[in-house]
Amino acid sequence: DRLWNLAKDFIPSYADYERLAAGRTIPVLVFSECA
């Protein structure tokens, strides 16, 4: 939830996507370097 809210702060259209998802869980992936 924390990362999703952060994403919505940077990309406001994510709030529209959340509304259109109609209560479904939206996975958020975080990638980082391995080496």
Protein Blocks (a to p, Z undefined) as FASTA:
>chain_A
ZZmmmmmmmmmmlmmmmmmnnopacdddddddfZZ
